[in-house]
């Protein structure tokens, strides 16, 4: 697995065949055919295209996950999100539209689209 450590800032597009963990900052898009993990200190300002994703940090941009998107309690996502399966922990924040599409599971929320804004009380 590739790791972008905390304190590292990358400008540009990342493309990988393998899994990637981001604990630093990426100003640009990322594409991987495997799993993307964004740690608590990780931040991506750009679009994400991956097979699976686990997010603890911050994303500002479109997210397209072919399979499972797992948003941890510290996740902050701003942008439109497309996935087949979704797990959201209490405390995760999503600002944008969600579209769930599972071609393999007809009993899912296939094709349904929703839009909502969730903000933590101060």
N, C-alpha and C positions, 0 to 999 in steps of 0.2 A: 504494500500500500504506500502511496505517496502522502507525505505530510507537509503542510505549510505551517510552520511554527508561529506561535504568538510573537509579535514584534516584527514579523515579516509583512511587507506590503508588496503586492504584485499588481502591475498595470497590464491589462491585455487579456487575451482569451487562453483558457487552458483546455486542452483536449487530451483524454486519456482512455486507454482500454481497461485500466484497473481501477481499484478503489482509491479514493482521495479523502484525506481529512484536512480540513481548514481550521486552524486556530488563529491565523493571522487575518489579514485583510486582502480581499481580491476586488479590484476595481475593473470589472470586465466579466465576461460570461464564462461558464464552465460546462463542458460536455464530457460525460463519462458513460461507458457502457456497463459500469458496475455501480457500487454504492458510494454515495457522497455523505460524509459526516461533517457537520459544522459544529465545532465545539463552542463552549460558552463565550470565549473571547473571539470567536470567528465572526467575520462580517463579509458578506458578498453584496456588492452594488453592481448588479448585472443579472443576466438571465441564467437559469440553471436547467440543464437537460440531463437526466440520469435515469438509471434503472430503479434504484431505491435511494431514499434519503432519510437521514436522521439529523434533525436540526435542534441545537441548543442555543445558538447565537442569533445573529441578525441577517435578514435577507431583504434587500430592496430591489425588486425586479420580478419577472415572470419565472415561475417554477413549473417545469413539466417532468413528472415522475411516471415512468411506465408501470411501476408496480406500487410499492408501499412508501408512503410519506409518513414519517413519525416525528411529530412536533413535541418536543420536551417542554417542561413547565417554564423554562427561561427563553423560549423561542419568541422572536418578534419578526413577523413576516408582513411586508408591505408590498402588495402586488397580486396579480392574478395567479391562481394555483390550479393546476390540472394534475389529477392522479387517478389511479385505479382503486387504491385502498388508502384509508386515512386513519391515523391514531393521533388524538390530540390530548395532551395531559392538561389538567387544570392549571391555569396560570399562563398558558401559551396565548399569544396575541396574534390575530390575523386581521389585517386591514386590506380587503380586496375581494374579488369574486372567486368562488370555488366551483370547479367543474369535476365531477367524478364520472369516469367512464370505464367500465369493466366489460370488455367484450367476452371474456371467458366466464363471467358470473352473471347470469341473467337476473338473479334475485337481488342484485345490488341496486344502488341508486343510479344505474346506468342512464346516462343522457340527461339526468336532472341537473339543473344549474341553480345556484343560489348566490346571493350577494348579501354580505353583512359586514358590520363593523363592530369590533369588540374592543373596548378600552377598559383598562384597569382603573378602578376608583382611586382617587388620590387622597 
